[in-house]
């Protein structure tokens, strides 16, 4: 992420800083960085709300939900794991993956294997 600009506007309310306005490009960079930090700074037994929501509301498997949350398409995600896109598709659609498979995916994606157990 680039260094923050000096072009920050502070909006005051009742004499106190209430809002900071930054350039949109920096805002989007910060959001991407925050998404990455959230996934890696959680405890091993914690899953982001967004991941759980994809499982519960869209019916995605936990693996697909994590991939979507981490903003990767199947090809990118599979490459990180060292498998083909077709193999990842099969894994994503299965509810009976081996613990060793979950660990390999978690390690490749920078999350804890326990976070694959929802």
N, CA and C atoms as an extended XYZ file, in Angstrom:
354
Properties=species:S:1:pos:R:3:atomname:S:1:resname:S:1:resid:I:1 pbc="F F F"
N         0.853       -1.165        0.000 N   UNK     1
C         0.000        0.000        0.000 CA  UNK     1
C         0.897        1.226        0.000 C   UNK     1
N         0.537        2.219       -0.766 N   UNK     2
C         1.330        3.430       -0.833 CA  UNK     2
C         1.168        4.237        0.448 C   UNK     2
N         2.111        5.130        0.662 N   UNK     3
C         2.033        5.994        1.843 CA  UNK     3
C         0.802        6.879        1.724 C   UNK     3
N         0.246        7.217        2.864 N   UNK     4
C        -0.937        8.070        2.853 CA  UNK     4
C        -0.597        9.456        2.332 C   UNK     4
N        -1.533       10.030        1.666 N   UNK     5
C        -1.363       11.351        1.101 CA  UNK     5
C        -1.542       12.424        2.171 C   UNK     5
N        -1.084       13.581        1.868 N   UNK     6
C        -1.301       14.739        2.750 CA  UNK     6
C        -2.682       15.334        2.499 C   UNK     6
N        -3.356       14.839        1.461 N   UNK     7
C        -4.637       15.380        1.050 CA  UNK     7
C        -5.792       14.724        1.813 C   UNK     7
N        -5.825       14.932        3.127 N   UNK     8
C        -6.889       14.401        3.971 CA  UNK     8
C        -7.701       15.571        4.501 C   UNK     8
N        -9.007       15.473        4.355 N   UNK     9
C        -9.896       16.522        4.843 CA  UNK     9
C       -10.548       16.037        6.138 C   UNK     9
N       -10.528       16.868        7.147 N   UNK    10
C       -11.175       16.540        8.414 CA  UNK    10
C       -12.457       17.344        8.523 C   UNK    10
N       -13.544       16.664        8.815 N   UNK    11
C       -14.834       17.328        8.997 CA  UNK    11
C       -15.105       17.411       10.490 C   UNK    11
N       -15.337       18.612       10.951 N   UNK    12
C       -15.554       18.867       12.371 CA  UNK    12
C       -17.047       18.914       12.677 C   UNK    12
N       -17.413       18.392       13.837 N   UNK    13
C       -18.774       18.477       14.344 CA  UNK    13
C       -18.671       18.945       15.803 C   UNK    13
N       -19.323       20.071       16.073 N   UNK    14
C       -19.270       20.656       17.418 CA  UNK    14
C       -17.839       20.866       17.897 C   UNK    14
N       -16.975       21.275       16.988 N   UNK    15
C       -15.600       21.585       17.346 CA  UNK    15
C       -14.684       20.385       17.511 C   UNK    15
N       -15.160       19.187       17.192 N   UNK    16
C       -14.351       17.976       17.328 CA  UNK    16
C       -14.280       17.255       15.986 C   UNK    16
N       -13.123       16.625       15.696 N   UNK    17
C       -13.028       15.864       14.446 CA  UNK    17
C       -14.043       14.726       14.450 C   UNK    17
N       -14.839       14.636       13.391 N   UNK    18
C       -15.867       13.600       13.312 CA  UNK    18
C       -15.638       12.657       12.129 C   UNK    18
N       -15.078       13.179       11.038 N   UNK    19
C       -14.869       12.374        9.842 CA  UNK    19
C       -13.553       12.767        9.189 C   UNK    19
N       -12.931       11.780        8.544 N   UNK    20
C       -11.746       12.047        7.731 CA  UNK    20
C       -12.085       11.625        6.314 C   UNK    20
N       -11.823       12.492        5.357 N   UNK    21
C       -12.096       12.209        3.954 CA  UNK    21
C       -10.754       12.006        3.267 C   UNK    21
N       -10.606       10.855        2.610 N   UNK    22
C        -9.362       10.541        1.915 CA  UNK    22
C        -9.661       10.262        0.445 C   UNK    22
N        -8.650       10.344       -0.405 N   UNK    23
C        -8.875       10.029       -1.820 CA  UNK    23
C        -9.406        8.596       -1.983 C   UNK    23
N       -10.295        8.413       -2.934 N   UNK    24
C       -10.958        7.126       -3.127 CA  UNK    24
C        -9.955        6.007       -3.402 C   UNK    24
N        -8.930        6.269       -4.162 N   UNK    25
C        -7.932        5.242       -4.477 CA  UNK    25
C        -7.294        4.712       -3.190 C   UNK    25
N        -6.984        5.587       -2.269 N   UNK    26
C        -6.401        5.156       -1.004 CA  UNK    26
C        -7.416        4.384       -0.162 C   UNK    26
N        -8.665        4.807       -0.227 N   UNK    27
C        -9.720        4.101        0.494 CA  UNK    27
C        -9.813        2.649        0.017 C   UNK    27
N        -9.817        2.433       -1.305 N   UNK    28
C        -9.935        1.072       -1.823 CA  UNK    28
C        -8.699        0.247       -1.470 C   UNK    28
N        -7.515        0.858       -1.472 N   UNK    29
C        -6.304        0.142       -1.071 CA  UNK    29
C        -6.392       -0.269        0.396 C   UNK    29
N        -6.890        0.606        1.230 N   UNK    30
C        -7.027        0.308        2.649 CA  UNK    30
C        -8.037       -0.812        2.878 C   UNK    30
N        -9.129       -0.808        2.123 N   UNK    31
C       -10.147       -1.856        2.263 CA  UNK    31
C        -9.573       -3.223        1.896 C   UNK    31
N        -8.811       -3.275        0.790 N   UNK    32
C        -8.197       -4.547        0.390 CA  UNK    32
C        -7.235       -5.038        1.467 C   UNK    32
N        -6.435       -4.144        1.998 N   UNK    33
C        -5.479       -4.508        3.039 CA  UNK    33
C        -6.207       -4.971        4.289 C   UNK    33
N        -7.277       -4.317        4.661 N   UNK    34
C        -8.046       -4.690        5.840 CA  UNK    34
C        -8.641       -6.085        5.687 C   UNK    34
N        -9.141       -6.424        4.504 N   UNK    35
C        -9.693       -7.760        4.269 CA  UNK    35
C        -8.625       -8.818        4.534 C   UNK    35
N        -7.410       -8.579        4.038 N   UNK    36
C        -6.325       -9.521        4.236 CA  UNK    36
C        -5.962       -9.627        5.712 C   UNK    36
N        -5.889       -8.514        6.389 N   UNK    37
C        -5.530       -8.529        7.799 CA  UNK    37
C        -6.576       -9.246        8.636 C   UNK    37
N        -7.831       -9.050        8.335 N   UNK    38
C        -8.884       -9.698        9.104 CA  UNK    38
C        -8.734      -11.206        9.061 C   UNK    38
N        -8.458      -11.751        7.908 N   UNK    39
C        -8.364      -13.201        7.771 CA  UNK    39
C        -7.165      -13.762        8.513 C   UNK    39
N        -6.085      -13.041        8.554 N   UNK    40
C        -4.868      -13.571        9.153 CA  UNK    40
C        -4.707      -13.218       10.618 C   UNK    40
N        -5.453      -12.276       11.127 N   UNK    41
C        -5.300      -11.874       12.523 CA  UNK    41
C        -6.359      -12.460       13.441 C   UNK    41
N        -7.194      -13.315       12.919 N   UNK    42
C        -8.212      -13.955       13.739 CA  UNK    42
C        -7.601      -15.113       14.512 C   UNK    42
N        -8.256      -15.486       15.602 N   UNK    43
C        -7.860      -16.686       16.333 CA  UNK    43
C        -8.209      -17.902       15.484 C   UNK    43
N        -7.544      -19.030       15.733 N   UNK    44
C        -7.789      -20.226       14.915 CA  UNK    44
C        -9.244      -20.672       14.865 C   UNK    44
N       -10.018      -20.385       15.898 N   UNK    45
C       -11.414      -20.839       15.907 CA  UNK    45
C       -12.402      -19.762       15.479 C   UNK    45
N       -11.916      -18.639       14.973 N   UNK    46
C       -12.788      -17.549       14.532 CA  UNK    46
C       -12.916      -17.531       13.004 C   UNK    46
N       -14.116      -17.251       12.548 N   UNK    47
C       -14.401      -17.148       11.117 CA  UNK    47
C       -15.079      -15.807       10.887 C   UNK    47
N       -14.635      -15.028        9.892 N   UNK    48
C       -15.280      -13.751        9.623 CA  UNK    48
C       -16.776      -13.908        9.342 C   UNK    48
N       -17.535      -12.924        9.760 N   UNK    49
C       -18.987      -12.924        9.551 CA  UNK    49
C       -19.319      -13.133        8.074 C   UNK    49
N       -18.563      -12.511        7.193 N   UNK    50
C       -18.830      -12.597        5.763 CA  UNK    50
C       -18.709      -14.038        5.251 C   UNK    50
N       -17.747      -14.797        5.804 N   UNK    51
C       -17.575      -16.192        5.398 CA  UNK    51
C       -18.781      -17.015        5.860 C   UNK    51
N       -19.141      -16.857        7.124 N   UNK    52
C       -20.289      -17.595        7.667 CA  UNK    52
C       -21.569      -17.247        6.905 C   UNK    52
N       -21.720      -15.992        6.540 N   UNK    53
C       -22.908      -15.551        5.815 CA  UNK    53
C       -23.007      -16.231        4.448 C   UNK    53
N       -21.877      -16.390        3.767 N   UNK    54
C       -21.884      -17.078        2.470 CA  UNK    54
C       -22.303      -18.540        2.625 C   UNK    54
N       -21.861      -19.167        3.713 N   UNK    55
C       -22.238      -20.561        3.973 CA  UNK    55
C       -23.732      -20.647        4.267 C   UNK    55
N       -24.201      -19.790        5.155 N   UNK    56
C       -25.590      -19.875        5.612 CA  UNK    56
C       -26.604      -19.350        4.603 C   UNK    56
N       -26.315      -18.229        3.972 N   UNK    57
C       -27.297      -17.607        3.093 CA  UNK    57
C       -27.211      -18.069        1.645 C   UNK    57
N       -26.007      -18.378        1.171 N   UNK    58
C       -25.859      -18.773       -0.235 CA  UNK    58
C       -25.664      -20.274       -0.395 C   UNK    58
N       -25.444      -20.972        0.723 N   UNK    59
C       -25.261      -22.414        0.647 CA  UNK    59
C       -23.902      -22.839        0.124 C   UNK    59
N       -22.930      -21.920        0.125 N   UNK    60
C       -21.582      -22.260       -0.321 CA  UNK    60
C       -20.934      -23.188        0.703 C   UNK    60
N       -19.988      -24.004        0.254 N   UNK    61
C       -19.176      -24.766        1.195 CA  UNK    61
C       -18.215      -23.790        1.864 C   UNK    61
N       -17.626      -24.221        2.964 N   UNK    62
C       -16.694      -23.343        3.676 CA  UNK    62
C       -15.493      -22.986        2.800 C   UNK    62
N       -15.032      -23.919        1.993 N   UNK    63
C       -13.873      -23.648        1.138 CA  UNK    63
C       -14.217      -22.595        0.089 C   UNK    63
N       -15.353      -22.736       -0.552 N   UNK    64
C       -15.768      -21.739       -1.545 CA  UNK    64
C       -15.996      -20.389       -0.874 C   UNK    64
N       -16.584      -20.397        0.301 N   UNK    65
C       -16.846      -19.148        1.018 CA  UNK    65
C       -15.545      -18.418        1.333 C   UNK    65
N       -14.529      -19.144        1.791 N   UNK    66
C       -13.233      -18.515        2.054 CA  UNK    66
C       -12.614      -17.969        0.773 C   UNK    66
N       -12.707      -18.738       -0.315 N   UNK    67
C       -12.131      -18.268       -1.581 CA  UNK    67
C       -12.790      -16.975       -2.031 C   UNK    67
N       -14.107      -16.924       -1.955 N   UNK    68
C       -14.844      -15.720       -2.344 CA  UNK    68
C       -14.464      -14.566       -1.412 C   UNK    68
N       -14.411      -14.827       -0.120 N   UNK    69
C       -14.049      -13.802        0.863 CA  UNK    69
C       -12.654      -13.243        0.585 C   UNK    69
N       -11.735      -14.113        0.190 N   UNK    70
C       -10.361      -13.686       -0.093 CA  UNK    70
C       -10.216      -13.098       -1.497 C   UNK    70
N       -11.332      -12.998       -2.198 N   UNK    71
C       -11.395      -12.367       -3.520 CA  UNK    71
C       -10.482      -13.027       -4.551 C   UNK    71
N       -10.575      -14.342       -4.616 N   UNK    72
C        -9.815      -15.100       -5.607 CA  UNK    72
C       -10.790      -15.869       -6.487 C   UNK    72
N       -10.475      -15.958       -7.775 N   UNK    73
C       -11.248      -16.857       -8.617 CA  UNK    73
C       -10.658      -18.259       -8.447 C   UNK    73
N       -11.325      -19.266       -8.991 N   UNK    74
C       -10.854      -20.639       -8.795 CA  UNK    74
C        -9.448      -20.863       -9.342 C   UNK    74
N        -9.157      -20.261      -10.463 N   UNK    75
C        -7.834      -20.455      -11.062 CA  UNK    75
C        -6.733      -19.896      -10.168 C   UNK    75
N        -6.926      -18.670       -9.657 N   UNK    76
C        -5.938      -18.061       -8.756 CA  UNK    76
C        -5.774      -18.878       -7.478 C   UNK    76
N        -6.897      -19.283       -6.906 N   UNK    77
C        -6.879      -20.033       -5.654 CA  UNK    77
C        -6.200      -21.387       -5.837 C   UNK    77
N        -6.499      -22.055       -6.933 N   UNK    78
C        -5.900      -23.360       -7.203 CA  UNK    78
C        -4.389      -23.243       -7.403 C   UNK    78
N        -3.974      -22.196       -8.084 N   UNK    79
C        -2.543      -21.982       -8.320 CA  UNK    79
C        -1.797      -21.820       -6.996 C   UNK    79
N        -2.386      -21.096       -6.052 N   UNK    80
C        -1.752      -20.929       -4.743 CA  UNK    80
C        -1.604      -22.261       -4.010 C   UNK    80
N        -2.565      -23.147       -4.203 N   UNK    81
C        -2.549      -24.451       -3.545 CA  UNK    81
C        -1.605      -25.415       -4.272 C   UNK    81
N        -1.448      -25.201       -5.575 N   UNK    82
C        -0.622      -26.097       -6.382 CA  UNK    82
C        -1.414      -27.225       -7.004 C   UNK    82
N        -2.692      -26.931       -7.295 N   UNK    83
C        -3.566      -27.914       -7.931 CA  UNK    83
C        -4.235      -27.267       -9.142 C   UNK    83
N        -4.975      -28.053       -9.895 N   UNK    84
C        -5.685      -27.504      -11.052 CA  UNK    84
C        -6.992      -26.850      -10.609 C   UNK    84
N        -7.521      -26.023      -11.475 N   UNK    85
C        -8.813      -25.385      -11.212 CA  UNK    85
C        -9.899      -26.450      -11.106 C   UNK    85
N        -9.828      -27.482      -11.936 N   UNK    86
C       -10.830      -28.558      -11.905 CA  UNK    86
C       -10.785      -29.296      -10.566 C   UNK    86
N        -9.592      -29.533      -10.053 N   UNK    87
C        -9.461      -30.210       -8.758 CA  UNK    87
C       -10.048      -29.354       -7.644 C   UNK    87
N        -9.784      -28.057       -7.693 N   UNK    88
C       -10.349      -27.165       -6.669 CA  UNK    88
C       -11.869      -27.148       -6.765 C   UNK    88
N       -12.401      -27.155       -7.956 N   UNK    89
C       -13.847      -27.179       -8.131 CA  UNK    89
C       -14.456      -28.401       -7.445 C   UNK    89
N       -13.820      -29.558       -7.615 N   UNK    90
C       -14.304      -30.773       -6.959 CA  UNK    90
C       -14.220      -30.654       -5.436 C   UNK    90
N       -13.107      -30.118       -4.956 N   UNK    91
C       -12.920      -29.945       -3.512 CA  UNK    91
C       -13.969      -28.988       -2.955 C   UNK    91
N       -14.192      -27.886       -3.669 N   UNK    92
C       -15.176      -26.891       -3.212 CA  UNK    92
C       -16.581      -27.470       -3.122 C   UNK    92
N       -16.906      -28.408       -3.977 N   UNK    93
C       -18.251      -28.969       -4.008 CA  UNK    93
C       -18.425      -30.166       -3.079 C   UNK    93
N       -17.347      -30.584       -2.436 N   UNK    94
C       -17.412      -31.730       -1.536 CA  UNK    94
C       -17.596      -31.270       -0.092 C   UNK    94
N       -18.327      -32.045        0.659 N   UNK    95
C       -18.478      -31.763        2.097 CA  UNK    95
C       -17.677      -32.752        2.923 C   UNK    95
N       -16.898      -33.618        2.243 N   UNK    96
C       -16.131      -34.654        2.941 CA  UNK    96
C       -14.664      -34.604        2.540 C   UNK    96
N       -14.019      -33.459        2.736 N   UNK    97
C       -12.603      -33.334        2.416 CA  UNK    97
C       -11.755      -33.817        3.586 C   UNK    97
N       -10.613      -34.379        3.260 N   UNK    98
C        -9.680      -34.870        4.275 CA  UNK    98
C        -9.084      -33.694        5.045 C   UNK    98
N        -8.777      -33.899        6.320 N   UNK    99
C        -8.106      -32.849        7.096 CA  UNK    99
C        -6.796      -32.397        6.446 C   UNK    99
N        -6.080      -33.312        5.822 N   UNK   100
C        -4.824      -32.934        5.165 CA  UNK   100
C        -5.076      -31.993        3.982 C   UNK   100
N        -6.199      -32.187        3.291 N   UNK   101
C        -6.569      -31.299        2.181 CA  UNK   101
C        -6.906      -29.916        2.718 C   UNK   101
N        -7.681      -29.859        3.794 N   UNK   102
C        -8.047      -28.571        4.396 CA  UNK   102
C        -6.805      -27.830        4.880 C   UNK   102
N        -5.860      -28.557        5.474 N   UNK   103
C        -4.630      -27.928        5.962 CA  UNK   103
C        -3.825      -27.355        4.803 C   UNK   103
N        -3.728      -28.111        3.724 N   UNK   104
C        -2.978      -27.642        2.559 CA  UNK   104
C        -3.585      -26.361        1.992 C   UNK   104
N        -4.909      -26.325        1.898 N   UNK   105
C        -5.595      -25.133        1.388 CA  UNK   105
C        -5.400      -23.963        2.343 C   UNK   105
N        -5.617      -24.209        3.618 N   UNK   106
C        -5.478      -23.147        4.618 CA  UNK   106
C        -4.072      -22.566        4.598 C   UNK   106
N        -3.068      -23.414        4.566 N   UNK   107
C        -1.682      -22.942        4.526 CA  UNK   107
C        -1.430      -22.084        3.290 C   UNK   107
N        -1.953      -22.523        2.153 N   UNK   108
C        -1.752      -21.789        0.899 CA  UNK   108
C        -2.462      -20.443        0.897 C   UNK   108
N        -3.610      -20.370        1.576 N   UNK   109
C        -4.404      -19.146        1.576 CA  UNK   109
C        -4.132      -18.261        2.787 C   UNK   109
N        -3.276      -18.693        3.691 N   UNK   110
C        -2.905      -17.862        4.837 CA  UNK   110
C        -3.943      -17.814        5.944 C   UNK   110
N        -4.677      -18.899        6.122 N   UNK   111
C        -5.635      -18.969        7.210 CA  UNK   111
C        -5.347      -20.229        8.021 C   UNK   111
N        -6.042      -20.383        9.143 N   UNK   112
C        -5.856      -21.564        9.982 CA  UNK   112
C        -6.720      -22.722        9.460 C   UNK   112
N        -6.197      -23.959        9.530 N   UNK   113
C        -7.013      -25.114        9.121 CA  UNK   113
C        -8.329      -25.195        9.912 C   UNK   113
N        -8.303      -24.813       11.175 N   UNK   114
C        -9.506      -24.852       11.997 CA  UNK   114
C       -10.607      -23.930       11.458 C   UNK   114
N       -10.218      -22.913       10.709 N   UNK   115
C       -11.202      -21.989       10.153 CA  UNK   115
C       -11.948      -22.601        8.958 C   UNK   115
N       -11.492      -23.771        8.530 N   UNK   116
C       -12.170      -24.490        7.444 CA  UNK   116
C       -13.227      -25.433        7.992 C   UNK   116
N       -13.377      -25.482        9.291 N   UNK   117
C       -14.308      -26.417        9.936 CA  UNK   117
C       -15.498      -25.651       10.476 C   UNK   117
N       -16.430      -25.338        9.632 N   UNK   118
C       -17.632      -24.601       10.063 CA  UNK   118
C       -18.816      -25.530       10.122 C   UNK   118
